[in-house]
Amino acid sequence: MFEELSHAHIPGLAVPSSGVGFRPHRLALYRSAKRAFDIVATLSAAPVAVAMVGALALLIKLDGGPAFYAQPRLGKNGKPFKLWKLRTMVPNASRMLEAYLQQNPEARQEWNRTQKLRNDPRITWIGRYLRKYSVDELPQLWNVFLGQMSLVGPRPMLPEQWSQYPGNTYFEMRPGLTGLWQVSERNSCSFAERAMHDTRYSKLISFSTDLQIMVQTVVVVVRGTGL
């Protein structure tokens, strides 16, 4: 099944005829250039991003609780880092989740399969809008600038999710602000199936692939499919 999924069609993404973005001897050059692009892009976006994050953080604070949320994630080579987001959940989200899952077997099954809930009771009213248009992810531009993440790559993984992830492709790349998973199934595939997107991206890796994913990300964000 995994082999079949790894060749699934991702809307809006053209597949290079070779099936591989770069030959091995050019991969190092690509990675260096990609890092340079990440730095230039985050610095260019900083004035607008900081203004937006500041305004949204104020609204979250007025609603009660801290504006930002930091969470441990695993990066390239399994190195842990602190991922930043605008807070979209109630302050006691972890305790509320366990209590909710204990009382709702169907929700427990959904969580075990996808590590997400379509109707998550922990999300605040403003958090629902932030997630819908993915603007809660804007603080991760700081993670990109620091080199812990890239603009395009696998979705950042929680340490406790490692045991559920098949293969090691994820750890060969920096996790991304966006990627194949974000512009494809997004909320419908299982957590384990995310690995097929990471594997496919590693095979298609190229500047044109990254550009297509970033363009497709804009479309996804405008459509508001983030919940």
N, C-alpha and C positions, 0 to 999 in steps of 0.2 A: 504493500500500500504506500509506503514512504517513497519508493521509487516512482510510483505513479503520480503522487502529489508533487514531487520535486519538478515535474515537467508541466505542472498546471499553468494555464494561461493567466497572466496578470494583466488586467485591462490597462491599456495605455502604455505598455512597456514593449518596445521592440526588441526582439532577440537577435543578437549578432549571429551571422551565419557560422562563425567558427565555434560558437557556444562558449567561448572564453573571452573575457574582456581584454586581458593582456597576457603576453608570454611571460614566463617567470623572470627573465632578465630585465623586464621593463616594470615589474611590479613595485620595486623599491622606488623608482622614479615617480610612479603614479602616487604612491603613498606620501612621498615628500611634497609633491605638488598639491595633493588633496589637503594635507595639513596646512599648507600656505593659504589655500583657498578658504579653508575654515576660519583662519585667523582674519583674513581680509574681510570676509563676509560678515562675521560677527561684529567687527569694529564698525563696518559700514552701517549695520542695522542697529547698532547700540543706541543712537539718539532717539529713534522712534520706539525701540523696544523698552528702553528705560522709562520713557514717558508713559507708555501703555501699562507697564508693570506697576509703576508708581500709582497711577490712578486706580487700577484694579485692586492693588493692595490696600488702598484707603477704603474702598467699598467693603472689602472683606473684613477689615478691622472694625468698621462701623457695624457690621453684622455680628461681631463678637468673636473673640479668639485671635490667634496669631494669623498673620497674612501669608506666611510662607510655611512650607512643609518640606523637611529634609528626610530622605530615605536612603538606606544603604543599598547599593547596587553593585553588580560585578561587571568589571570592564575587560579590556583586552588582557589576555593571559590570566584571567581570573582575578585581577587586581581589584580590590574593593574601592569604591568611592562614594561620596555623598551626593545624591541627585537632588536638585532643587526644583520645586514646583510651587505655584500659587495654591494655597489650601482650598480644596473643594469639598472636604468632608468635615463632619463634626469633630471636635477635639478628641473624644473618646472612641474613635472609629474602630480600633482593634477589638475592644471589649464588646462593642455593639455588634460587630460582625460575627463573633463567635456565638453570642447569644441568639442572633438571628438565624444562623445556620443550624443551630441545635433545634430550633423550633420549626424550621422549614426544610424538610428532607429534599424537596425538589431544588431548592436554592443551593443546598449542599452539593448535590450532583452537578449543578451548573458550575459552581465554584471549583470543584475538583477537576472538571473538564477544561474550563477556560481560564481559571484564576481571575474571573470577572463576573459581575452580576449586571444583567440588563436593567433591572429595577433595584438599584442599590439604595437601601434606606439611609445610608450614612451620608449621602451627598446633600449638601445644603442647596438652598434655592438659587443662590448666585453661582455655586459650584456647578450646577446643572448646565448653566449657560456657558461657563468657562470651558467645561469639557466638550460641550456640543461643538464648539468652534476651536477646540484644542489650544486656546490661548493660555491655559494653565501651564502649558509646557514652555512658555517663553523664558522663564528663568534658567532653563537648561542651556541657553546660549552661553551662560557663564561656564557651564561644564564643558561646552565645546571650546571655548576660548582657552581653558586650562589644559586642554588636550585629553580630558577624561572621556570625551565623546566626540563624535563627528556629526556634521550636518546630516549625512546619510549613512545608515548602517543598521545592524540588528537592533530590535527594541531592547532597552536596558533590562537586565534580568535581576530579580531579587535573589539573595543568597540561598534562601530556602527552596527556590524553584530549580536549582541546579540538578537535583536528583530526578526531576521530571523531564529534563531536556535531553533528547537523544542526540548522541554525537558530540563533537567538540568544535564544530565550525564557528559557533558564536565567539569562542575565545580567541580566534585568529584575527578578529577585527575590532575596531572601536565601536561600541554601541552608538546608534544614531538618533538624532532628533526626529528623523523620519526614515522610512525604509519600505521594503516591499510589503511587509505585513500591514503597515499603516495605510497603504494605498490599494489594498486588495480586500481580503475577507474582513480584516479589522476586528469585528465583534462576533463573527460567526464561526471561526475555526477554533479548534482546541489549542491548549497551550503547547502540547507536544508537536502539533502540526506547524507551529511557528518555525520549527527547525528547518522545514522544507523551504521556507522563504529565505532563511539565512544561507542555506546551502546553495540555492539558486542564485542569490545575489553574489556569493563568492565566485560563482562560475561566470556570471555576466559582468563582473566588476570592470567598470570603465568610466571615463568622464561622461560619455553619452548616456550611460545607464543612470549615473547620479543625476544628471540634468533632467532626464525624463521623470525620475522619481520625484524630484523637487517640483517640477511643473504639475505632476499629477497630485502632489500633496496640496498645492493651492486649490485645485479643483475639489478635493475631498474636504478641505477646511471650509470652503465657500458653501458646499452642500450641507455642512453641519451634521456629519455622521459620526461625531466623536463619542456619543453616549454608548 
